[in-house]
Every structure is written in C-alpha cells, then in structure tokens.
C-alpha cells in the first residue's frame, strides 16, 4: 500500500515548527545559564558563610527530629511553648549525661594507656618478625641503600639552628573554645524558635512561593517533612540498635570502655557509607593494645562486619519501606559534595539536605533538572528506555527490559506499555523526519527480534477438546509497524486456539481484499499504529468484501473518541486501543456460537505469507514453505 509523500503545505508547517522550536531552545538556553550562575553563587555563599549555614542546617534537622515528639507531648494536654521547652530540656539533659559519662571513660582510658605499653611492643615485634627475611625486609633494605647513596652524593647540609618554642598566652586559645560553644548555643536557640514558631515558618514559606501555588507548596512541605522525619527517626533507631549491639559484643569480649565504643559507633553511623567502618578502627586498635594474640581483634572486626551487614541489608530495607527518595548514585555524589563544602559535618548532613533539595526543586521553576538527576524514580518511561536501546542497536538489553516487565506484570502489560508505544513513537519520528528510513526499518526489525528473543509465553487456555482453531485475518493498514503489532496480538491469541494469519505489507487494496476473502476468516483484525489516515477507507472496503465477518480495528495508542466513532460508522464492529482490549474483543466477537464464528478447519486455511505467519498454538516455529502449503491445500 503506497503512502503519498507530504505536500507543500505540510513541508511549510514543518519548517515553521522547526523555527519556533529553535527560538524556544535559544530562550531555554538563556534561562539555563541564569540558573547555572545562580547555583554557582549559592554554592559560593554556602562555602564562605558556612559558619552561619551549618548551625542553621543542624537546627533544621534537630527540629525535624523533635517535631513528632513535641506533637506527642501536645496531645497529652500541654500547649506549644511548654511542650517545646519540656522536650528540648530533656534532650539537652540526656546529651549532657551521655557526654559526662563518655568524658569520664575517655579520661580513664587515657590514664590506662601506659599499662598497655608492653602488649603494644610485643605486637610491634611480632609484625617486625614476620617481615624479617621476606619481601618487606628486602624492600626496606633496598630503600635504605638508595637513601644512603643519595646522602653520600649530596653536599653536607648546614647545621640546623635550635628553635625554642614559647607557648602563647592561654587567652589566645579562647576563640577556639568560644566558636564551637557559640555554635552550639545558636543551634539550641534556633531549634527552640523553629519548634515554637513552626506555623509561622510554614506560612512564610508558602508566601515565598506564592499564594497561587498554595496546594503545590503545601504538598512539597508535607512530603519533605514526612521524608526527613521518617529518615531521621528510622535512622536514629537503627543506629542506636547498631551501637547497642556493638557495645554488648565488646562487653562480652572483655574490651575496655565498651560503652564509649558503642556510643561512637551509633554516632558515626550517621555518616553514610564510611561511618560504621570508621567506628570499627578504634576498638580494633584498642584490642591490639590490650589483648595478646590476634584472635580478639579479628573477632571485633567480624562483629562490626556482621552487625553492619544485617542492619544495612536486612533491617534498613524492612523498616524504611521505601527509600528517602534519592538515588544511590545521587547520594554518593551529594556526600562528596557536602563533605567538600562543609567537611565532616557536611558528610553527616548529606542525606537529609539532599532530600530537601530534591523535594523543593519540584516547586521552583527551572530547578526541575535537580529532581530528574537526584530522584530515585525512573528518569523516563519504560518504552522510552526501550526505544533508546533499540536505536542504539542493543537488542539484548531491550529484550531483558521487556522480559522483566512481563515477569513483574503480564505479557499484555509489557506489550501495551513498552513495545506498542515504542513502535508508535518510531512511526511519529519517521513522519516528522527525525528518523531516516533505514533507522526506522532497523527499529521495527529489532522489535521483531526482541519479540522472538524475549521469554514471553502467555499461559495457555484450552479451546476445548476437539475444537478447531479459529482463523483470524490480520491486515496491516500501512507498514511493518502495523504488522509487528499483529505479531504481538498473535502471541496473545495463540494459546486460546486462534490462528492469526497476517497479510503482506505494500500490496494494493484489491489484493488485500482478495487475500482476506480467500482465507475465510472467523474475524478480521485491522491493525493501525495511532490510527493511520487510510484506516477508515480500509474498513469500508473490508465491510463490502466480507459483510458477514466481524471486523475489529486496533488503533494502537488511540486517544481520540472521534476516530473511534468514525470507524464504527464505517463498518467496524469494535475499535480498541490496546492489545489487552483486542484480546478480549476477539474472544467476545468469535465465541458466540459455532455457526456464527465462521470457524474453518486447518485444511481451509490460506497461507498469506508463509515466511512470517505463526501457525496455531503449539506450532510457533518457522512456517512451511509455499510449496508444502500449496500441496496441503490441493490434498484437502
């Protein structure tokens, strides 16, 4: 079936659309440059004013953590201010108590270190004994010889002048004490005011984004608060369990100051990825100084590894339910960025700060790219990913994508959500000139290969004992894309006892009518990706040629009700937009009664195109050659 090329008016519209798109791209590029400059300025402010922004960020996170507790206290009958003061006071007292206990244990540890000197010396001698006579010893001797040679060849260095170090006045050390103390007081005051004036702060944020975006801003605030509070509460509980397990294990292994190491393990685990392993270093080094032999240090390393593995791979997926809304790669990059920006505190704050930025980027025009890059949701729909992989000639990954979709859902879902939209997009890109004919043909052929390669075997439904397969004539409306859609439908119909025979593409309409009439089908299925302009004409011709045969039109991806009404008026018995609907419609239109379905026996079939036709259910291999089909017809 030939298709007329675009006329002068169509070409003029395409040229006008390209000019408009070019202007839109230029304006979009200018706005992107402005946003990029604003981001660079914001990063500079965060770096140079980190002494101010770090306490604000800490206060925000502590306020998020204590806000649910304040809500519980308020439900007990207290007003906002007394509830906030009570919760903050108890939190400060708890922190002071833990700090005092840790300070006492650290002081005792420092006083006891000289008693472990003998054990430390024995461990050092053990290590040196292992290195004697081995590769390490040879490397050490070689390095010494090289250094000695350099010293002999270099001129004698002048004698160093002795330097006497004079300690400064203790008053010069006051800024080192006042700065962290002032930051702590600032964080405490900010936490109190944020909890007390929570309603006012929310109103100011809504006003900042504008009253016309009230619903969107409220949704973003609620989502950010819910995500961060859930993350902080869950992470705090899991870290406390981690610290308690480590403390108990170290206590059973007779490691001194187990409380100290357990507390620091819980605290350091707030640092993503490296916190737990950093917390393991000090107890391991401590065990090397305290215990003879190497059994206890290895047991402590195993304790940390097993505990971290259980919490990271079992408990966290169980209790978190779903992630903080940020992809793993984005979290790694954010951890590196915030560490560079604010140091160790930035590493500890990386996850909650990144969650806030990703959530609020949805409500700020121009920052949507942050959500696209950082969110854990798929960047594009599955059919776009499939289309991209097929364009890249990666049929293996495309087949895996379709197979995974079929396993998680169903074969119908995989076809309707991935393959059909991808083929429709390829047709659209070909008509708009974005794909060359060679690329378009490769996409269609790759889809056919993926359809055969993917493990897509629908559950067989028996048509009944002795029931003959029902012949369905498949008519592509335009090109190979329509025929591929019919091959997908054949995959769905074959287990139910249908034999879908697909007409060749590219012939005349009269030839198509003759082929369909000769097939004596029980149903005619006309396939058109997104409703070709010739579909209505083909329906009229098919109705005239086969007035008693049901006609089903598959306009895959159809969204317009007017097209459905036009095709029904032209003679179609039903119009469907998805393969799932097509399968149901075929069953409904053909399973009425044996006399009404036009069922024919296998000896009455006409082989429309033996190289591509898939026969009845259970014979899904290559079709018979034309000579065999012709001999079978003559024998019948």
DANORTA-V329682 format. One record per residue. RES is the residue in one letter. OMEGA is omega in whole degrees, 0 to 359 (none if undefined). Layout:
BEGIN
RES;OMEGA / RES;OMEGA
END
This chain:
BEGIN
X;181 / X;179 / X;182 / X;179 / X;181 / X;180 / X;181 / X;180 / X;179 / X;179 / X;178 / X;178 / X;178 / X;179 / X;177 / X;179 / X;179 / X;178 / X;178 / X;179 / X;179 / X;178 / X;179 / X;178 / X;179 / X;179 / X;179 / X;178 / X;178 / X;179 / X;178 / X;178 / X;178 / X;180 / X;179 / X;178 / X;178 / X;178 / X;178 / X;178 / X;179 / X;178 / X;177 / X;178 / X;179 / X;181 / X;186 / X;179 / X;183 / X;177 / X;178 / X;187 / X;179 / X;175 / X;179 / X;179 / X;177 / X;180 / X;178 / X;182 / X;178 / X;177 / X;176 / X;182 / X;184 / X;183 / X;177 / X;179 / X;177 / X;177 / X;178 / X;180 / X;179 / X;177 / X;177 / X;176 / X;180 / X;175 / X;188 / X;185 / X;177 / X;179 / X;179 / X;181 / X;180 / X;182 / X;181 / X;179 / X;179 / X;179 / X;180 / X;179 / X;178 / X;179 / X;179 / X;179 / X;178 / X;179 / X;179 / X;178 / X;179 / X;179 / X;179 / X;181 / X;178 / X;178 / X;178 / X;178 / X;180 / X;179 / X;183 / X;183 / X;179 / X;180 / X;179 / X;185 / X;182 / X;179 / X;179 / X;180 / X;179 / X;179 / X;180 / X;178 / X;176 / X;180 / X;179 / X;180 / X;178 / X;183 / X;183 / X;176 / X;181 / X;182 / X;180 / X;180 / X;179 / X;178 / X;180 / X;180 / X;179 / X;179 / X;178 / X;179 / X;180 / X;180 / X;179 / X;178 / X;177 / X;180 / X;179 / X;183 / X;182 / X;178 / X;181 / X;180 / X;178 / X;181 / X;178 / X;178 / X;179 / X;181 / X;177 / X;182 / X;177 / X;182 / X;181 / X;177 / X;180 / X;180 / X;179 / X;180 / X;182 / X;179 / X;179 / X;179 / X;185 / X;185 / X;178 / X;179 / X;177 / X;177 / X;179 / X;179 / X;179 / X;179 / X;181 / X;180 / X;179 / X;179 / X;181 / X;182 / X;177 / X;179 / X;181 / X;185 / X;182 / X;181 / X;180 / X;178 / X;178 / X;180 / X;180 / X;177 / X;178 / X;179 / X;179 / X;181 / X;176 / X;180 / X;181 / X;178 / X;185 / X;183 / X;181 / X;180 / X;178 / X;178 / X;179 / X;179 / X;180 / X;181 / X;179 / X;179 / X;181 / X;181 / X;184 / X;179 / X;178 / X;180 / X;184 / X;181 / X;181 / X;181 / X;178 / X;178 / X;180 / X;178 / X;176 / X;177 / X;177 / X;180 / X;180 / X;179 / X;179 / X;180 / X;180 / X;179 / X;178 / X;178 / X;179 / X;177 / X;178 / X;176 / X;180 / X;175 / X;181 / X;180 / X;180 / X;183 / X;177 / X;179 / X;180 / X;176 / X;178 / X;182 / X;183 / X;180 / X;172 / X;176 / X;186 / X;167 / X;187 / X;187 / X;183 / X;181 / X;174 / X;178 / X;181 / X;186 / X;185 / X;177 / X;179 / X;178 / X;179 / X;180 / X;176 / X;180 / X;188 / X;190 / X;171 / X;179 / X;185 / X;183 / X;183 / X;177 / X;178 / X;177 / X;179 / X;177 / X;177 / X;178 / X;179 / X;182 / X;182 / X;181 / X;179 / X;179 / X;180 / X;183 / X;185 / X;188 / X;180 / X;187 / X;182 / X;175 / X;181 / X;186 / X;179 / X;182 / X;173 / X;188 / X;179 / X;179 / X;181 / X;181 / X;182 / X;179 / X;178 / X;178 / X;178 / X;179 / X;179 / X;178 / X;178 / X;181 / X;183 / X;175 / X;176 / X;186 / X;188 / X;178 / X;182 / X;178 / X;177 / X;177 / X;179 / X;182 / X;189 / X;185 / X;181 / X;178 / X;179 / X;177 / X;179 / X;183 / X;181 / X;181 / X;185 / X;176 / X;177 / X;186 / X;181 / X;181 / X;180 / X;180 / X;181 / X;181 / X;178 / X;178 / X;180 / X;182 / X;187 / X;184 / X;178 / X;175 / X;179 / X;182 / X;180 / X;177 / X;184 / X;182 / X;175 / X;177 / X;178 / X;181 / X;179 / X;180 / X;178 / X;177 / X;178 / X;178 / X;178 / X;184 / X;181 / X;180 / X;177 / X;178 / X;178 / X;179 / X;179 / X;179 / X;178 / X;178 / X;178 / X;180 / X;180 / X;179 / X;178 / X;180 / X;177 / X;179 / X;179 / X;179 / X;186 / X;184 / X;184 / X;190 / X;182 / X;177 / X;179 / X;178 / X;178 / X;179 / X;177 / X;177 / X;180 / X;180 / X;177 / X;181 / X;179 / X;177 / X;179 / X;177 / X;173 / X;177 / X;180 / X;179 / X;179 / X;179 / X;179 / X;178 / X;181 / X;180 / X;178 / X;177 / X;177 / X;179 / X;178 / X;179 / X;179 / X;185 / X;183 / X;181 / X;185 / X;181 / X;180 / X;180 / X;182 / X;175 / X;186 / X;178 / X;181 / X;183 / X;177 / X;181 / X;180 / X;177 / X;180 / X;181 / X;175 / X;178 / X;178 / X;184 / X;174 / X;184 / X;187 / X;188 / X;184 / X;178 / X;178 / X;180 / X;176 / X;177 / X;177 / X;176 / X;174 / X;178 / X;177 / X;177 / X;182 / X;186 / X;186 / X;180 / X;180 / X;176 / X;179 / X;175 / X;182 / X;179 / X;189 / X;179 / X;179 / X;181 / X;173 / X;180 / X;177 / X;180 / X;180 / X;177 / X;178 / X;180 / X;180 / X;180 / X;181 / X;180 / X;180 / X;182 / X;184 / X;186 / X;172 / X;179 / X;176 / X;179 / X;178 / X;185 / X;179 / X;179 / X;180 / X;172 / X;177 / X;181 / X;181 / X;185 / X;181 / X;178 / X;179 / X;178 / X;179 / X;181 / X;178 / X;179 / X;178 / X;182 / X;183 / X;186 / X;184 / X;185 / X;177 / X;179 / X;177 / X;180 / X;175 / X;174 / X;189 / X;182 / X;181 / X;178 / X;184 / X;177 / X;180 / X;179 / X;179 / X;180 / X;179 / X;181 / X;177 / X;178 / X;180 / X;177 / X;179 / X;177 / X;178 / X;178 / X;182 / X;182 / X;181 / X;179 / X;176 / X;177 / X;180 / X;180 / X;179 / X;181 / X;178 / X;179 / X;182 / X;184 / X;185 / X;184 / X;181 / X;175 / X;183 / X;182 / X;184 / X;186 / X;183 / X;183 / X;177 / X;178 / X;179 / X;180 / X;179 / X;183 / X;172 / X;182 / X;185 / X;179 / X;191 / X;184 / X;183 / X;185 / X;173 / X;187 / X;184 / X;179 / X;182 / X;175 / X;187 / X;177 / X;179 / X;182 / X;180 / X;177 / X;181 / X;182 / X;179 / X;179 / X;180 / X;178 / X;179 / X;180 / X;181 / X;180 / X;179 / X;none
END
